[in-house]
Amino acid sequence: MTDAVDGKILRALQCAPRASFRLVGEVAGVSEQTAARRFHALRRAGVMRVVGLVDPAVHGDARWVARIRCRPDRVGPLADVLTRRSDIAYAGLASGGSEIICVISAPVHVPRDDVLLRQLPKSASVLDVSIDLLIHPFGTTGRSDWTGYGGHLTPEQVQLLAGERPLLPAGPPVRLTDEDTPLLDALAEDGRATHTQLADLTGWSTARVARRLDALENSGVLTFDVELLSARLGFALNATLWLRVAPARLAHVGEELADHAEVAFAAAISGESNVMVVVICRDTEDLYRYLTTKVAAVPGIDGYAVSIHVHRLKQATSLISRGRLVPPAFA
């Protein structure tokens, strides 16, 4: 089981995924060695992974939210195929196991049906599909993540972790080349790989690795994500809220929801429900409390529906296998 120290370490990494163990230990109130030991224990246990992610927009792609209704007796094989695709993320089973909810990376300029035909395998198990464009994510990376597990840090500690790195991309996206592939592949496997490790894998000098990482991060091409397996932290219930919000209130509602400790992700989407919110709670009573207190207190929400996730399949890149987060190649 995790404790308060683990919680602070996880929160520190959400604020600064590549922060030194010295700095992580300082804000968690432990030594550098203890911070490193706790981190590696959590990673080995499959509770968390730090991964490097490339913005799909770099390749001309947008993100689409798909809801795929299937025959319950055939959903397993289809879900397995989908979760192993690199262009599909955040997949889970909902509606009693008869619906797959996932995020697809695909060009924004193609017809919606073409997105599905290109991305989804043909299967008689698919009964119905709906897909909406993910228009705008709410919140700030590292500061609007799910924090329901605890790990509270003071604003001063958060600022210490964030340092001088800009919150928004500086300048146009850096163009990727074939030479970047080994670097990006290594970071997708381990987002905390050291400059020395990355230099060994790429054949570059450590100085060149550092310069390239700074350029990719500062331009928004490369981001780092801390993937958490919430069930291993004592939070067994995952749900997606589909909200209807008046356009005039859209930004305010989205940003307020993104700051809730229970929220893992919030975004504006196309469709009748124009805001989706991924919520993580301990149990059904915890979800009820969240809906009737925090959500109910946000003005501008005209209606909502809830999809309960009965089984999470994939995070941004990690598959969930036998109660652990694992790289796709090792599932």
N, C-alpha and C positions, 0 to 999 in steps of 0.2 A: 504494500500500500504506500501511496505517496503521503508526504507530510507537508508542513508549512514551508520548510526549506525547499523541498522539491517545487512547491507552488511558486515561490519567489524566483527560482531558477528558470522555470518555464515562462513566467511573465517577463523576466529580463530578456530572455531569448526572443520572445514575441516582439519586444521593443527594438532589439538589436540582434538579429539572428547570428551574426558573425562576431559578436563582442568577445573580447578575451575572457578567459576563465578568471583572470585576476579581477576584471571589472564586474563580471557576473557574481563572483564571490563577495565582492565589496557591497553590492546592493542587496545580496541575500543574507549578509551577516555571517559568512563562513569564509574559510581560507580558499585560496585558489585551487589547492589540491582537492579539497572537499567538493568544490563546485564541479571540477572536472570528473571526479569519481561519481558523483550523483548523476551528472549528465550522461555519462557512458552507461551507467546502470539502466537509466530510463530508455536509452536508445536500444541497448541490447534486449531489453524486455519487450520491445515493440510498442511502447507507450507513446513515443514521439519520434519524429524525424525532422531534420532541417534540410530543406531542398531548395535548389535554385531553379527559378522558373523564367522562361522567356515569354515576354508579352506577345500574345497571338497576333496583335496588330502589326508586328514587325514583318510577318509573313502575309499581310493583307487579310488576315482573318478577324472575324468577330466571334463573340460567344453567344450561343443559343441555348435556351433552356428547353429541354425536351421531356415530355411526359408520354411514356409508351405503355399503353394498356395491353396486357397479354393474357393468354390463357394461363391460369395458375399452375397447371400441371406441366407447362412448357417454358415457364419463365426462367428457370435456372440456366439452361444452356445458352439462351439468348443473352442473359445478363453476364454470363462468363465471357462471351465473345466481346461484348461491348466494353466491359471494364478493362480488358487487356489492350484496347486501342489507345495509342498515345494521344489522339485528338479528342478523347472523351475523359471527363474528369467529374469528381464529386458525384459519383453514382450511388444510388441506394434503392432498395425495394420499399414500396409503400402500399397503402390500400390493401392491407392483409396479404401482401406478397404478390398482388396481381398487376402492379404498376411499377415501372422503372422510371426514376427521375434522374436525369443526368445533364451535364453541360457539355455541349459540342462546340469545337472550334471549326469554323467554316467561313468562307467569304460572305460578306454582307450583301454583295451586289447580285448574288444568284437568287433565283426564285426559291421560295421556302421549300417547295416540294423537291427541288433538286438537292437541297441540303440533306434532306432525309434519304433520298435515293442513293446519294453518294456515300453517306455515312452509315446507314443502317443495313445490316444484312437482310436479304429477303427471307421472310419466315412466315409460315402459316400460323405461328403462335401469336403474331401481332394482330390485335383486334382494332386498335385505334391509336392514333398519334396526334399530339398537339405540340407545336413548337413556337416559341416566342423569342424575339431578340432581346438579349441582355443589353439594355441601353446605357445604364450608368450605375457603377457600384457606389455605395455610400460608405462613409467613414474613411479613416486614415489607416493605411497598412501599418501594423505594429501597435497602433493605439486604439483601434476599434475591433480588436479580435475578441473571440470568446474568452471570458475571464471568470466564468461562473465557478470554476474550481478554487478560486481564491488567489493567493499570490499578490496581494495588494502592494503596490509601490507608491511612494510619494511622488508628487510632480517633480521634485528636485532629482529624485533617482531616475525617473523617466528621461528627464533632460540630460542627465549625465550619460545615460546609455545612448541617447540619440545623437549627442555631440553636435557637430556643425553640419551634418549631412542634410541637404535640403529635403523638405517633405514632398515637393513636386519636382518632376523632371526638369533638368536645366538644359535647354537647347533641344534641337531635333534629335530623333533616335539615331544611335550609331549604327552604321550598316554592318551586318554580320557577314563574315567570310567563312570559307571552308576551314581556315586555320582555327576558327573559334570552336569548331565541333568538339574536339577532345576536352576543351575547357568546360563547355556547357554540359557535356555528358557527365563529366566528373562531378560538377556541382549539382546535377540532378540526382546523382547517387548520394552525395554527401555535401550539403550546403556549407558545412563548416570545414571543409578540406583546407589545409593551410597553404600558404603561398609556396612553401617548399614542396609539398605534395603535388600541387597543381603544376609546378615547374617540372617535376619529374615526369608527369603524365603528358605534358604538352611539348617538352623539349625546349621550353622558353627559360629565360632567366627569371628569378623571383621578382626583379624590378619590372620586367615586362608584364608578368602576371598581375602585379599590383596596379600598374597603369591601366591595363585592359579592364580589370574588374571595376576600377573607379569610373572609367568611361562608360561602361555598360550600365552600371548602377545609376550614375548621375543622369543619364539620358532616359532612364526608365525602361530600357530594353530588358534588363535583368533585375528580377526581384527575388527575395528570399522569403520562404514561408515556413512556419513551424506547424507541422501536421501533428495533431493530437488525437489519440484514441480515447474519446470521452468516457466510454463505458469502463475503461480501466481506471478512470479517475472517480468513479462512483456516480456517473451521470448516464443512466441507461436509456433515457427517452430523447429521441431526435424527431423533430417535426419541421415541416415547411409551412409557413403561413402565406396564403395568397390574398393580398389586400387590395381593396379598391379605394383609391385616394384621389381627391380632386386635384387637377393639375396645379392649381395655385398653392396647394399645400404639399406638393410632392417632395420638394427638396427638404423642407422642414421635417416632415414625417420621417423620411428616409434617414436623415442624419440623426434624429433623436433615437430612432430604433437601433441604429448601428452602434450607438454608445451604450446600449443595455448590456449588462454583464452576461445575460443569457443568450445573446445573439452572436452567432458565428459568421453570418454573412447577410447583407441586405443590399438589394439592388432594384432599380427601376427597370421594368420589362415592358414589352409590348403585350397587347392582349387585354381582355376584359378586366383581369386582375393585373394592375399595373405596378405592383410592388411585391417582390418575393422576399421572405425573411426566413433564414434557417435558424432554428431555435434549439438549444440543448438544455435539457432539464433533468433533474434527478428521477422524477416519476410523474405519474398523471396528476397528482395533487400539486406538484411543483409547477407543471404546465398550466393548470387551472389558476393558480395564484398569479402566475405571470400574465395570463390573458386578462384576468379580471382586475388587476391592479395597474401594472405598467402599461400594457397595450391599451387598456380602457382609458388611461389618462392622457393619451396622445390625441389631440384634436385633429380632425380632418380625415379620419378613417371611416369610410361609408359602409364597409362590409368586409367580411373575411371568410375564408375557408381554411381548413387545416388538413394536411396530409401527414399521417404518422408514419415514420420510417420504421419498418419492422426489421430491417437488416441493412446496415451500411456496407457498401461494397468497395468504395474507392474514395480517397481524398484527392487532392490536386494531382498527385502522381502515384502515391502509395496505394497498393491493394491491401485489403484487410483480410488476412488469412489466419485462421485458427486463433482468433483473438489477438493478433499482432499486426502492426503496420510493417509492411515489407515492400521492397522495390518490386516492380512488376516482374522482373526477370527471376525472382526467387519465390514467387507465389506457388 
